[in-house]
Amino acid sequence: MIVESIKKGLLAGLKTVWTLGKVIFPVTLLISILQYTPVLKWIIHLVAPLTNLIGLSGDAAIPLVLGNFLNLYAGIGAILTLSLPVKEVFIIAVMLSFSHNLLIESGVALKTGVKLWVILLVRVGLAVLSAVVINLVWHGGSEIAQFGLSNQASSHISGTVPILLNALGKAAWGVGKLALIVIPLMAVIQIMKDLKWLELFSRGLAPFLKVLGIKQNASMTLVAGLTIGLAYGAGVMIQAVKEDNVSKKDMTLAFVFLVACHAVVEDTLIFLPLGIPVLPLFLIRLITAVLLTMALGQIWKRIELQHGKEAVYEQ
């Protein structure tokens, strides 16, 4: 039984890597090449005036653009090279915790059936709203942030062929990293399913899911996103939609929760080099995710009830 479960899980993992790899590889390749062109610099120049509206200097556009187009590591790397006040560093960290790696994570999220406008509205909306609120509420943090790290100059690559090879390497590693995580994870999950362990786990999460307005069969979707993030957790989510009959409503609510609060360990600890308090950062993400999902769940429920009443009335 275990052997068959492993085989089934590995096959599902390979199929998932193929599905997500078709998104991750070309996007990573394109963005890696664009780093060495004027395109990103033009985008940063375009965004800079908008950052002033949310209490950030023009330099803040650099980590925001890099974090959203590339990943959190690129955004944080950019912060470490700048002299920014503590308040601005914290605002950027909160914004990037909500909105980062948009192209890849939005692309793989679409594979689960969640609408693109929902993903972008929640992620970008939460990032901007959090910046405005923090800027209005916090009146301190004017001192320049001290990161305690020596700023290492990033290695410069020049020439068409080296740039292309570097981009191909990053794209291949992106898919390879996905495979290393997703394939064994899918095998383990398949074993847990066949041994009925996931049923016990889902029952344990049921009270929390009920508060959010999400059904119990979406538990693996939430756990995957919370632990390993949207990009790598999408494989489990796609499988859940197919095998666990997760509805569009529950998948959408789960994703709304996860776009606000996902990969809670990695995406929280990654901000430690910035010297900012990570506990408030984590609590902001978690509380926002819970409140937003509960509110959307209640609105969705009322709409469903209203449509049900209308349907009965029409009969």
N, C-alpha and C positions, 0 to 999 in steps of 0.2 A: 504493500500500500504506500509506504513512504517513498519507494523508488518511483512509483507511478506519479505520485504527487510532485516529486522533484522534476521529473520529465515534463509534466504539464506546466509547472511553474516556470521552468527554464524556457520552454517554447513561448509561453505568454510574454516573458521578459524580452526575448529576441524580437517578437512582433512589436512590442511597445517601443524598443530602442529604434527599430526601423521607422516606426510612425513618427516619433519625436525627433529622430535624427534628421529627417527630411526638413524639419524646421530649424533645428539648432545649427546644423552645419552651414547652410547658406547664409544665415543671419550673422553668425560669428565671423565667417569669412568676409562678408561685406563690411561689417563694422571695423574689423581689424585692419582692413585696407584703408577705410575712410580716415583712420587715425593719422595717416601719413599724407592726407590731402587737406586742402583748405576748407573742406566741407564742415567738419566739426568746429573749427575756429569760427566759421561764419555763423553757425547755429548758436555758439556761445555769445558772439557779439549781438545776435538778435535777441537772445534771452536776457542779457545783462540789464537792460532798462526795466524789465518786469520784476527782477529781484528786488529793486528798490521799493516796490509797492508792498512787499511783505517783510520789510525790515532788514533786508540783506544788502550788502555791498555788491558792486559789479563783479568782484572776484568770485563771489559765491556761485556764479553761473557755471564756473569751470567744473567743480565737483558735482553739481546738480546734473549737468548735461552728460558728463562721463558716467555718473552712477546710473542714470536712466537709460543711456544708450548701451553701456557696457555692463558693469555690475558694481556691487558694493565695494569690492576691493579697489576698483579704479577710482571710484568717488572718494574713498577714504585716502587713497594714495595722493590724490590731488589736494585734499584738505591739509595733509601733512606738509605740503610744500608752500602753504600760504600762511600769512600772518593775519589771523582773524580773531576777533573778540570771542570770549567763551560763549556768550549768548548766541552769536551767529553759528558757531560750531555746533551747539546743541540743536538749534533750529534746523540746520542742514542734516544733522544725524536723524532727527525725527522725520523730516521729509523723505530722506532716502530709505528709512525703514518702512515707510508706506509705499513709496514709489521708486523702484529700481529695476534694472534689467527688463525694461518694459517690452522690448521687441520679442525676446525669446519667451519670457514668461507669459506674455499675452498670446503669443502664437501657440504654445502648447495648451494653454487654457481653452482656446477655441476648439481643440480636439475633443474636449469633454462636452461640448455643446453649449457652453456659456457664451452669451452675446459679448462681442468685443466692446460695445459702448458701455456695458455694465462694468466690465473690468477697468477700463480707462477712467470712467467717471468716478468710481470708488477710489481707485489708487491715486490718481492725480488730484481729485477733489479733497481727499483726506490730507494729502501732503500740503496743499495750499492752505486749507482751513487750519491745520495744526500750526503752520508758520504764522498765520495772522493772529491766532489766539495767544501763542507763546510771546509774540512780539508785543501784544497789548498788555498781557498780564505781568510779564517779567520785566522789571525795570533795572535789574542789575546785570552782571556779566559783561561789563564794558572792558575789563582787563584782557590783554592779549593772551590767548590760550598757549600753554606750555605743554608740548607733547612729550617731552623727555626723550625724544628720538632724534638722531641725526638724519637730516634729509638726504637720502641717497638719490643721486641723479639716475633717472631711468636710462637704460641702454638705448642708444639711438641707432636705428636701422635705416640705411639709405640704399637706393637702387631698386629698380622694379622687381627683379628676380628675388632678392633677399626679402623684400616686403611681402611678395606673394607667397614665398615659402613659409615665412613666419605666420602669415594669415592661415595658410593651409594647415600648419602644425597646430595652431590654436583651435581651429575648427575641428580637426581630427581628435584633439585631446578632449574637446567639449563632448563629442559623441562617445569617446572612450570612457570618460568619467561617468557619463550617463549609464553606459553599459555596466561598468563596475558596480554601480550602486543598484540599478534597477533590476538586473537579471537575478542576482542572488536574493534580493528583496522579494521579488515575485515568487521565487521558489519557496522561501520561508513562509510567505503569506498563504501559498497554496497548501502547504503542509498544515498550517494552523487552521485553515478552513476545513480540510478533510478530517482533522482530529476534533473538530467542533470547538476549538479553543476560541475562535473569533466570536462565536455566539455568546460565550460567557463575557468576553471583553465588551461586546456591544451592549449587553444588558447593564454592565457597570457604567457605561457612558450614557445610558438612556435618560436619566434624570437631567443631566446637563444639556443633552440634545433637545429635550422637551422644552427647556427654558428658552432655547434658541429658536424653537419652532421647526426643528429638523427631525426627520424620522430616524429610527435606530439603524436602518440599513446603510446610512451615510457615514457611520462611525469611522470606517477605514479611510475614507476620504479626508476627514478632519485630522486623524492621527498622522497620516502620511504627510499632509501639508504642514502640520505643526512641527513635525520632527525633521523632515528633510527638504521642505520647501515646495514651492509651486512647480518649478521646472522638473525636478527629479521625482516629486510626488505625483506628478500628472499621470505617470504610468499606472500607479495604483488606482488613481481616480478613474481613468479610462476603463480599467478592468472592472471597477465597482459599478459603473454605469451599465456595462454589458451583463455582468453576472449577478449583481445584487438588486437589479431593477430600481436603481436610484432615480427618482423622478427629476424632471427639469427644475421644479421648485426647490427640492432639497439640494440638488447640485448647485443651483444658483446661490442659495443661502449659505451653503458650505463655502463656496468660493468668496462670497462677500466677507465672511468671517476670516478666511485665510489670506485674502489680499491685504487685510489690515494687520493680521497677526499670523505669520508663517515662519518656519525655520527658526523657532524662538530661541534655540540655544546658539546656533551659529550666527544668526543675524543680530543677536544681542551682544555676544562676546566679541564680535568683530570690531565693535566700537570702543573697546577698552584702550587701544593705543591713543585714542583722542583725549583720554583723561577726563571724559565726561561721566556723570553718574548714570550707569546703565540700568539700575533698578527703576528709576522714573521712566526711562525710555521704554522698558518692558511693560510697565504698568499702563502707560499711555496707550500702547498698542493693544494690550489685552482688553482693557476697559472699553476702548473705542470699538473693538471687534464685537464684543458681547452686546453693547448697547445698540450698535448699528444693525447687527443681525436680528436682534429681538424686535427692533422697530420695523425693519423690512418684513419680518415674518408676520407681525401683526397686521401690517398694511395688506400683505398678500392674502392673509386669511380673510380679512374683511371684504376684499375684492371678490374672492371666491364665494363667500356667503352671499354677497350682493348679486353676483351672476346666477347663483343657484336660485335665489328668490325670484329673479327676473324670469328664469327659465320656467319655474313653477307657475308664475303668473301668466306667462304666455300660453301655457297649456290650457 
